[in-house]
Amino acid sequence: MKFKVDENLPEELAQLLRDAGWDALTVYDEALGGEIDPTIEEVCEAEGRILVTFDRGFANIKALHANLPGFIVFRLRNQDKHSVLNVTARLVQALTARPLENELWIVHENRIRIRSLLRMT
């Protein structure tokens, strides 16, 4: 799997994904900091990357227009770096057990909601 970590998440999150064996870049790795959502979507689509973000706009399946392999949207009450990285460690375990394909994963502190993107097209 290939991931793109949005600017609203700690850059260390990308390292956790790389440590698990996946290809993970941040928006800063490609000088995309401050770009608008449609631009980030286009880059993810071109690169075949799963977007990892806090941006709740991506959790609205009906608003998704890009042909992306998937999205991970964090919906955490506590959004400090320590909390995000702890939840990411559990996310990595879930991704190892079930690779994300054409799905939206909404990640909470203690659960992950998974919705198929294929049924919505």
C-alpha positions as CSV (number, residue, x, y, z in Angstrom):
1,M,0.0,0.0,0.0
2,K,1.0,3.6,-0.6
3,F,0.0,6.5,1.6
4,K,0.1,10.3,1.5
5,V,0.0,11.9,5.0
6,D,-1.8,15.2,5.0
7,E,-0.2,18.3,6.6
8,N,-2.7,18.2,9.5
9,L,-1.1,15.1,10.9
10,P,2.3,14.5,12.5
11,E,5.1,13.7,10.0
12,E,6.0,10.8,12.3
13,L,2.9,9.1,11.2
14,A,4.4,8.5,7.8
15,Q,7.5,7.0,9.5
16,L,5.3,4.5,11.4
17,L,3.7,3.4,8.1
18,R,7.2,3.1,6.5
19,D,8.4,1.1,9.5
20,A,5.5,-1.3,8.8
21,G,6.8,-1.8,5.3
22,W,4.6,0.5,3.3
23,D,5.4,3.4,1.0
24,A,4.4,6.6,2.8
25,L,5.0,10.3,2.0
26,T,3.8,13.5,3.5
27,V,2.4,16.4,1.6
28,Y,5.6,18.2,2.6
29,D,7.8,15.6,0.9
30,E,6.4,16.9,-2.4
31,A,6.2,20.6,-1.5
32,L,2.4,20.4,-1.3
33,G,1.9,22.1,2.1
34,G,-1.0,24.6,1.9
35,E,-2.4,23.1,-1.3
36,I,-6.2,22.9,-1.6
37,D,-7.9,19.5,-1.2
38,P,-8.6,18.9,-4.9
39,T,-4.9,19.3,-5.7
40,I,-4.0,16.8,-3.0
41,E,-6.6,14.4,-4.3
42,E,-5.2,14.7,-7.9
43,V,-1.7,13.9,-6.7
44,C,-2.9,11.0,-4.6
45,E,-4.8,9.7,-7.6
46,A,-1.8,10.0,-10.0
47,E,0.4,8.2,-7.5
48,G,-2.2,5.6,-6.4
49,R,-1.9,6.7,-2.8
50,I,-4.3,6.4,0.1
51,L,-4.8,9.8,1.7
52,V,-4.4,9.9,5.5
53,T,-6.0,13.1,7.0
54,F,-7.9,14.8,9.8
55,D,-9.9,16.6,7.2
56,R,-13.5,15.6,7.8
57,G,-14.5,16.7,4.3
58,F,-13.0,13.5,3.1
59,A,-15.3,11.4,5.3
60,N,-18.3,12.4,3.2
61,I,-18.4,9.7,0.6
62,K,-20.9,11.5,-1.5
63,A,-18.4,14.4,-1.9
64,L,-15.5,12.2,-3.1
65,H,-14.7,12.7,-6.7
66,A,-11.2,11.4,-7.1
67,N,-10.5,7.8,-8.2
68,L,-8.3,7.0,-5.1
69,P,-7.5,3.6,-3.6
70,G,-8.9,4.8,-0.3
71,F,-9.0,7.3,2.5
72,I,-8.1,7.2,6.2
73,V,-9.8,10.0,8.2
74,F,-8.9,10.4,11.9
75,R,-11.8,11.5,14.1
76,L,-10.1,11.8,17.5
77,R,-11.3,13.7,20.5
78,N,-7.6,14.3,21.6
79,Q,-5.6,15.3,18.6
80,D,-2.2,15.9,20.2
81,K,0.8,14.2,18.6
82,H,1.1,11.5,21.3
83,S,-2.5,10.5,21.0
84,V,-2.4,10.4,17.2
85,L,0.7,8.3,17.1
86,N,-0.7,5.8,19.7
87,V,-3.9,5.4,17.6
88,T,-1.7,5.0,14.5
89,A,0.1,2.1,16.1
90,R,-3.3,0.3,16.4
91,L,-4.2,1.4,12.9
92,V,-1.0,-0.3,11.5
93,Q,-2.1,-3.5,13.2
94,A,-5.5,-3.2,11.5
95,L,-3.9,-2.5,8.1
96,T,-1.7,-5.5,8.5
97,A,-4.7,-7.7,9.2
98,R,-6.9,-6.2,6.5
99,P,-5.4,-4.1,3.7
100,L,-7.4,-1.0,2.8
101,E,-8.7,-1.3,-0.8
102,N,-11.3,1.1,-2.2
103,E,-12.5,1.9,1.3
104,L,-12.9,4.8,3.7
105,W,-11.6,4.1,7.2
106,I,-12.8,6.5,9.8
107,V,-10.4,6.0,12.8
108,H,-11.6,6.7,16.3
109,E,-9.7,6.1,19.6
110,N,-11.1,2.6,20.1
111,R,-12.6,1.6,16.8
112,I,-12.4,1.9,13.0
113,R,-15.5,2.3,10.8
114,I,-15.0,0.9,7.3
115,R,-17.1,1.9,4.4
116,S,-16.7,0.7,0.8
117,L,-16.1,3.3,-1.8
118,L,-17.2,0.9,-4.6
119,R,-20.9,0.8,-3.4
120,M,-21.1,4.5,-3.6
121,T,-20.0,4.9,-7.3
